[in-house]
Amino acid sequence: MSRLSVTKALFRSSSLLGLCLVSSTAWSEATISILIQDGAGEGFNDPAVTTPVGGNNGTTLGQQRLNVFRRAGNIWSTVINSDVEIVINGQFDPQACSMMGSVLGSAGALTIHADFANAPIADTWYSQALANSISGVDLDPATSDINMTFNSDIDTGCSGATGWYYGLDGAAPPDRISLLPVVLHEMGHGLGFQTFTSNSTGAFFAARPDIWTEFLFDLDANVNWRDLPDNAARQASAINDPNLVWIGPNVTAEFPNVLSNPNQLVVDAPGAIAGSFQAQGAAFGPPVPLAGLSGDMTLVIDGAGLDVNDGCEPLSNDLTGQIALINRGNCSFTSKSINAQNAGAIGVVITNNAATGLPPVGGQDPLVVVPTIGITQADGDIIKGALPADTVTVTLNFDMTTFAGTNGGFLRMHAPDPVAPGSSVSHWTTAATPSLLMEPAITPSLFEEVDLTRQLYQDIGWSLDTTSIFSDGFED
């Protein structure tokens, strides 16, 4: 199953009650239903009295949760077509939850199918809901299509957030996690936004490729996952950021209309290391100003902990008017930025601690008031090699020649090193700007926009409904 993260959190009993979220007829909008798996008095059946919020008129906790699922089902049903009802097993259960990391929820297809009637590609796995839609029949009527679980403990405040936000208006306060984009994300996985190939071993499920392997492409090997020579090659490709990309024609044609230009770090001086370095914008704090942000760069010193340059403790050097360079690791990205701004920094650059790729720079903290970006370990080493002998002057700005989160003309996949089980490969890269629904990290900018997931669904074989999408791409 695929997992979604938020701030420092990760997305990770049977009742006879089934809630039909959406009704439709013929080959048009899909019908999505949820079979509640919670027992009496818990989860979707929780009778705790609550106040309506943000367009959600439920008066009990269970009713509000169901209303969020109804809204998510309505959105997806107006995106995809299917003559076969899509049935989701849904539940809220206590999950791991702490200030250092919390499970939010998980979802995935319950069965997969190959070589069914009308299958676009032979000897290839498809998720159940997609296979049913293509074939026009329920290929496993005794089994639901998708399983979804969400963390009921989030409402206790254990994650650092006060709890879930059940409103339907996109106005979640900063201390709450909006449930609607989480449900949309997890339904998205169950509907087919996932590979069944192991991202840790590279092995095909039951020695057969899935439809994702047709469009997962390694730019170094110049071949898709289906045609990579062996499991070891796919295993290596799963951590080959930024060179694992999606080559589906619909996504590739649409992303220029969705994505913006990426951050970059320009070293202005000294001349020996001057140049432009690829960068990852942070999910928190203010964005880099459009006009850019310039200053001298200083490597932080905190004088304590596992690494005196990791910015995890209050800094001992004065960074007034400067841009801080900080090593990744040992504490949250937001903690590093807060310690740097408290020392006077006007911007923060975090250098990766992994040999490949950019740091994800995720998290949320309203206390961060300076722009933060991340750079590769190699580029960070170049800059550190010039310090402190030389004054290193830099500018944080944007690369106007390309689109954030792309490489070689294709949208990148999430392929960090080391591999992130349940997250790698089955998500878009976190480098995409603006944030996309199917990234592994949720940000406050996400609410009910399904963005490039629609085009990926076209690539893998879904028929899409085009009658209920506004010109701006938002669903009614």
N, C-alpha and C positions, 0 to 999 in steps of 0.2 A: 504494500500500500504506500501511497505517496503522502508526504507530510509537508505542511506549510508552516513557516515561522513568522513570528511577529515580535518585535522588540527583542527580548531574550527568550522568546517562547517558541515552541514547535507545535505545528499541527500534528496531531496523531489521529435473555429474560423474556419472554415474548408476550406481547399483548395481541389480542384478536382485533384491536382497533386499527383500521387503515384509513389514512386521510388522503383523499384525492386532491392533489394540488391544482391540477389543470385539467380541463375537459376540452376535447377537440374531436373532430370527425374527419374521416377520409384521410387522403394523403396531404396533410397540411400540418398544423401545429401538433407536436407530440403530446401525449397524455402522460404525466408524471405523477406517480402515487408513492406515498410513504407508508410503510408498515411499521408501526411503532413497536419497538422491542423493549421498551421500558416497562417495569412493573408498576403496580398501583402506587400513586403518591410520589413518583420520581420522574425526572427527565421531562418528557413531553406531557406526562400526567401529573406534574407537580402542581398541587392546588394552592400554593402560597399566593396570597393576595398581593397584587402589585398595581401600580398606577399606569394607565396608558401613557405611551411615550412616542414621540416622533412619528405619528401616523399609525402606530401599532395600537389598536384599541383593545387588545387582550387585557383582562383584569386578573388573570392568574399567570404565574410564571410559565406554566405549561402551555397556555393559550398563546402567549407572546412568542414562545419558541416555535410553535406550529405556524404562526403567522409569518415569521421570518422564512421558514421553509416554504410556505405557500408562495411568498414573493419570489424566492429564488427559483422555484419550479416554474412559475409563470414566465420568468425571464428566459430560462433555457427552453421552455416549450415553444416560445416564439422565435427561437433561433434555428432549431432542428426540426426536421420532418420525420415522422414514423407512424406507420399504421399499427404498430405493436406497442401496447402500454409498457412504459418504463417503470419498474417497481423497485423502490429503494427501501432497504432495511435501515431504520434510523434509531439512534439512541443517544442519550446523554449519560455518561458514566464518570465517576471520579478517575482522574488521571494524574500523572506526575505533575507537580506544580510547586514552584519555588521562585524566589527572586532571581536566581541564577539561570533558570530555564524551566519552561512549562510546556507540556503537551497541550495543544489546542484541539486537534482532531485529526482524523485520517479517513480515507475513503479509497475504494477501488472496485473494479469489476469482480463479481463473484464467480463467473465462469467465462471462459474464452472459447472461441470456435474457429474452425478452418474448413475450407473446401465445402462450404454450404452453397445453396442455390444463389446464383448471381454474385458470388464472391469475386471481387475485382482482380485479385492476385491469388493464384493457387498456392497451396502449401504454406499458408500465412495465417497467423493468429489475429483475430479481431476481438475486441471486448464485446460482451454479450449484447448490450443495448445497441451497439453499432451493427453487429452481425444480424440481429433481429430486424433492424430497420432495412438493411440491404436485402435480406432474404424475403421480407414480408411476412414472416411467421415467427412465433416464439420458439426458439431452438431448444429451450429448457424451461418449459412452463412450470415445473415444480420448484424452480429456484428463482429468487429475486435477482435483479440485474446488478445491483450496486449495494455495498454496505458502507454506512457512514456512522462514525462515532465522534462525539464532541465532549469536551471536558466540562463537567458540571461544577468542578471545583473552582473554575475561573471566577464564579460569582462569590467566592469567599474572600477574594482579594489576595490570594496566595501568590499570584504572579507579579505583584507590584501594581497592576491595574486594579481599579475598584471592582471591576466585573465586566460581564458582557454588556454591550449596548444593543437593545432589542428594537430600537427605532428603525423606521423605514425611510427616513428623510436624509440620510447621509450627514447628520449633524452630531456625531458622537463626540462627547467631551473628551479632552485629551487624556483623562484618567480611565477611559473605558475602551474596550476592544469591540468594534462593530461586528456583530455576528453575520450580517448579510453577506459581505464579501467572502467571509470564511466558508459559508455554505455554498456560495457560487463556485468558489475555487474547488472545494471537495467534490461537488457534483460534476465539475468539469473533468476531474480525474476519472470518475466512474464512467463518464460518457465516452471516454477514449483518450484522454490526455495522459497517457502513460505507456511506458514500454514494459513488456514482460520478460525482456532480456535482463539478466543479472548485471547490475552496474558495478558489482564488486568482483565477479569472476569473468564476466563477458560471455557467459554461457546462455544460449538460447533456451527458452522454456521447452522442455521435452524435445530438445534437438530440432526445434522448428522456429524460424524467424517470425516476428510479428510485423504488423504494418508499419510501425515506427521505424524499423530498420531500413525501410525503403527510402526514408527521408532524412535520417540521421547521417551526416556526412562529415568525414574527417579530412580537413583541408591539407594536413601534412601527408596523409596516405593517399589523398585524392580518390577516395572511394567511399561508398556508403557502408553502413554497418552490415547489411546483408552480405556484402561481397568482401568484407575484411577476411583475411585468410584463416583466422582462428580465434579462440576465446581470448587468448593473451592480447591480441591486437585490439579487440573491443575493450578489454579491461584497461589497457593503456589509453585508449581513446576517451574513456569515461572521465579521465582526469586531465584531458588535453585542452584545457581552457587557454586561449580563446578560440581554439581551432576545431571544436566540435560545433557544427552548425546544422540548421534545418534548411533543406533545399526544396521544400514543397513550393510549387509555383504560385499558389494563391497567397501564402504568407509573404513570399518574396516580392510579389507585385504590390502588396498593400502596405508593407511596413514603412515606406517613405511617407505615407499619409498619416502615420501614427506616431513615429518616433522623432525625437528632436536631436540636435547635435550634441555630441558627448563632451564631458569635461576633458581638459588636458592640462598638464603642467608644463609651462615653458620656462626653461632655465635661460635667463638673459645673460648672466655672467657667473663665473669666469668663462672666457671663450673656449677653453679646453673642453668643457663639458656642456656648452650651450646647445640647446636643441629642444624639441618638443617631445614630451613623454605622455604616453597613454594614461588616463586616470579614470577612476570610478567615483562618481558623486555619492555622497552619503544620503541615506534615507531619512536622516534627521537634520535639524538645524536649518538655517537659511540657505538658499542656493548660492552658488557663485554668482556675483553680479554680472550682468550682460556685458558691462564695460571692462570686466576683469578685475582682479585684485592682485596688487604687486607689493613686494616687500623683501627684505633680507630674510634668509632662512637660517634657523638655529635648531640644532639637535637638542631635544629636551634632556634635562637631567633631573631625576627625582631622588637620587641618592639612597634608594632603599628598594626592597623587594627582590624579585627574581632577575630583573633586568633594569638597570638604572636609566635606560632610555625608553622604557615602555609607557611612561606617563601615567602609571597606575596609582601613584601617590602624589601628593602636592609637590610642585616643582621647586627646585632650589635656584634655578636661573631666571633672570628677569627677561621676559619676552615682549616687553612693551613695544607695540608697533611692528612686531615681527611675525613671520609665518613659522609655525612649529613643525618640526619633523619628528615623528614618533614611531617607534617600532610597534608592530602589531603583536598582540598576545597578552595573556595573564589577567586581563580585565576587559570590560565592555568598551566598544568604540566610543560610546557617549561619555564614559568616565574620562577617557583620554582627552576628548575635546573640552570638557568642562575644566579639567586641571590646567590645560593650556590657556584657555581664555582667562582663567583666574590669575594666571601669571602675566597677562597682558597681550597674549597673541591675538592677531586679527584674522588668522586663518590657520587651518591645521591640515597637514599632509601625513597620512599614515602609510608606512612602507610595509609591504607584505612580509610574513615570516615563512611563507611557502615558496618553493623554488619557481613555481610557474603561476601565472594568472594574477589577477587583481584581487585585493581584499574586498569582501562584500560590503563593508562599512554599513552594516544594518543597525537597527535599534530605533528607539524613540525616547526623547527626553526634552521637554519644553524648556529646560534650563540652558540648552545649547544655543548660543546666539552668534556663533561665528561659522563661516562655511568650512566644510570638511571634505576632503577627497582622499582616495587611496591610490597608491602607485605600486608597481611591481617591486619585488625584492631586488632584482638586478638594477633597476633605476635608482632605488633607494641607496644601494651600495655605491653607485657612481657619485651621488651627491655627498654621502658621508665620507667618501674618499677625498673630497675636496675640502671638507671641514676639519678643523677650524682654521686651517692655514689661509684659506681664501674666503673672501666674502661672496656668498652664493646668493644672487638676486634672482627671484622667480616671479612668475605671473600665473595665477590661476585663471583660466579662461576656457574657451570652447574651440573644438576642432570643427570648423564649418565645412569641411570637405567630406564628412561622412555622417552616419547616424548612430546614435548611442546604442550599444549592444549588438552591433553587427561586425562582421569580418568577412572579407572577400565577397561582399555583395549579398551576404546571407545573415539571417538572425541567429545569434549564438544561443546555445543551450547552456544549462547550468552544469558545469564540469569542473568543480573545484578539486584541488589536490590538498589533502587526501579526500577520497570519495566520501560522500555524505549519504549513508544508506537511507533509502526511502525518500531521498531528495534529489540526488544527482540524476541527470539526464532527463527525467520526467518533469522538468520545469524549464522555463526560459531563464536566461542569464539575468542576474540582478543588475547588470550594467545598463539594461534598457531604461530609457528616459523618454516620456514619463513611465512610471512603474506599470507593469502589466499584471493582469489578474493572475496568470499562471506562473509567476515567479515564486521562489521558495520563501520570500519574505513579504509580509503584508505591510502596506504603508497607509497613512491616513488619507492619501489621495484616492485610494481605491474605494469604490462603493458598489455600483451595479453595472459598470461598463465591462463587457466581455471581450472587447478589443480584438486582438489577433487570434484569439481562440476560435472565432468563427471561421477564419481562413484556414487554420490548421485542421479543423473538422472537415472542411471541403477537401483538403489534401488527402486525408485518410479515408474518405469515402462517404461522409455524411451528405445527405441532401439537405439544403438549408431553406428555411422559409424566408422570403424576402418581402413579405407584405406588411410587416409590422415594425420595421426599423426606421427610425427617423434619419434624416440626412446627416446628422452629427454622429450617428452610430449608437446612440443611446436607445434603450428599449423602452417602450411605453409600459 
